[in-house]
């Protein structure tokens, strides 16, 4: 059977994205988009499997004797922020843009990868099997997304992770270390000189996080970046000196440091209790001489290190992060993707894979 035309794949991908936008799919609540994706693949004659809210499929002539590559993106979204002026669940076309929650992150990538999978689905004699996976819980780095699915899949040699990179090649990405910090003081009445204000103690440590510059700087990923993103106390009353102050630090770690090494530096410098939420989301990369990276370079794409963390961090094999859309639009109000980016994304994925397959 002849391969489907890219024009047809583009039209169908855009319609699929509109349908996905219309269905809320917050992390851990992706069951309806999972059903939609299964139905779409089955309508194309593709047998789709499901593990919780993760969907996967194999190319028609899957050969267990051949190595396998993975095409992956996620179908969960963050919740819309209060600055939205448009209905986040209405796919609106305007001025060459397609608006809607998840359109850019990462719906455009997902439908482009599905179209790419369908392009190669019936091709015989491929050097690699192709495994398609539309996964859940990426936005919360959950345990029931790609991490749950990988052991179920055929052994994967390498993969492509669909995230908005303007089609450039994110060959490395920073790790994510989220720290829960607690400063301790002593409660007292705010009207008198009593107690030991935990907020003031926390401020000293927060200032350290703000000012510290880790000396090891990566060529691709730059410096470690630490940002205090949440501060609170247990107080509900204005007249109580707080005995505890809780704050959260978002740490983006380059490959020059292990999490353990950086935690040691932090704990030696601050007075608060420091507890990492997870040590799973470590810095990851793919070699510049990998065939898929070399294929992208021949297409004129640029290699870079990504400051954001994706499911790539949870894959026990090399993976290249690339896709249509722009990371700068992710999680913004009135999120959108340019409609033309989807067609370019499909074409780019296909051309990226052809020399390898």
Rosetta blueprint (number, residue, H / E / L):
1 X L
2 X L
3 X L
4 X L
5 X L
6 X H
7 X H
8 X H
9 X H
10 X H
11 X H
12 X H
13 X H
14 X H
15 X H
16 X H
17 X H
18 X H
19 X H
20 X H
21 X H
22 X L
23 X L
24 X L
25 X L
26 X E
27 X L
28 X L
29 X L
30 X L
31 X H
32 X H
33 X H
34 X H
35 X H
36 X H
37 X H
38 X H
39 X H
40 X H
41 X H
42 X H
43 X H
44 X L
45 X L
46 X L
47 X L
48 X E
49 X E
50 X E
51 X E
52 X L
53 X L
54 X E
55 X E
56 X E
57 X E
58 X E
59 X L
60 X L
61 X L
62 X L
63 X L
64 X L
65 X L
66 X L
67 X L
68 X E
69 X E
70 X E
71 X E
72 X E
73 X E
74 X E
75 X L
76 X L
77 X E
78 X L
79 X L
80 X L
81 X L
82 X L
83 X L
84 X L
85 X L
86 X L
87 X L
88 X L
89 X L
90 X L
91 X L
92 X E
93 X E
94 X E
95 X L
96 X L
97 X E
98 X E
99 X E
100 X L
101 X L
102 X L
103 X H
104 X H
105 X H
106 X H
107 X H
108 X H
109 X H
110 X H
111 X H
112 X H
113 X H
114 X H
115 X H
116 X H
117 X H
118 X H
119 X H
120 X H
121 X L
122 X L
123 X L
124 X L
125 X L
126 X L
127 X L
128 X L
129 X E
130 X E
131 X E
132 X E
133 X E
134 X E
135 X E
136 X L
137 X L
138 X H
139 X H
140 X H
141 X L
142 X L
143 X L
144 X L
145 X L
146 X H
147 X H
148 X H
149 X H
150 X H
151 X L
152 X L
153 X L
154 X L
155 X L
156 X E
157 X E
158 X E
159 X E
160 X E
161 X E
162 X L
163 X L
164 X L
165 X E
166 X L
167 X L
168 X L
169 X E
170 X E
171 X E
172 X E
173 X E
174 X L
175 X E
176 X E
177 X E
178 X E
179 X E
180 X E
181 X E
182 X E
183 X E
184 X E
185 X L
186 X E
187 X L
188 X E
189 X E
190 X L
191 X L
192 X L
193 X L
194 X L
195 X L
196 X E
197 X L
198 X H
199 X H
200 X H
201 X H
202 X H
203 X H
204 X H
205 X H
206 X H
207 X H
208 X H
209 X H
210 X H
211 X H
212 X L
213 X L
214 X L
215 X L
216 X L
217 X L
218 X E
219 X L
220 X L
221 X L
222 X E
223 X L
224 X L
225 X E
226 X E
227 X E
228 X E
229 X E
230 X E
231 X E
232 X E
233 X E
234 X L
235 X L
236 X L
237 X L
238 X L
239 X L
240 X E
241 X E
242 X L
243 X L
244 X E
245 X E
246 X E
247 X E
248 X E
249 X E
250 X E
251 X E
252 X E
253 X E
254 X L
255 X L
256 X L
257 X L
258 X L
259 X H
260 X H
261 X H
262 X H
263 X H
264 X H
265 X H
266 X H
267 X H
268 X H
269 X H
270 X L
271 X L
272 X L
273 X E
274 X E
275 X E
276 X E
277 X L
278 X L
279 X L
280 X L
281 X L
282 X L
283 X L
284 X E
285 X E
286 X L
287 X L
288 X L
289 X L
290 X L
291 X H
292 X H
293 X H
294 X H
295 X H
296 X H
297 X H
298 X H
299 X L
300 X L
301 X L
302 X L
303 X E
304 X E
305 X E
306 X E
307 X L
308 X L
309 X L
310 X L
311 X H
312 X H
313 X H
314 X H
315 X L
316 X L
317 X L
318 X E
319 X E
320 X E
321 X E
322 X L
323 X L
324 X L
325 X L
326 X E
327 X H
328 X H
329 X H
330 X L
331 X L
332 X L
333 X L
334 X L
335 X L
336 X E
337 X E
338 X E
339 X H
340 X H
341 X H
342 X H
343 X H
344 X H
345 X H
346 X H
347 X H
348 X H
349 X H
350 X H
351 X H
352 X H
353 X H
354 X H
355 X L
356 X L
357 X L
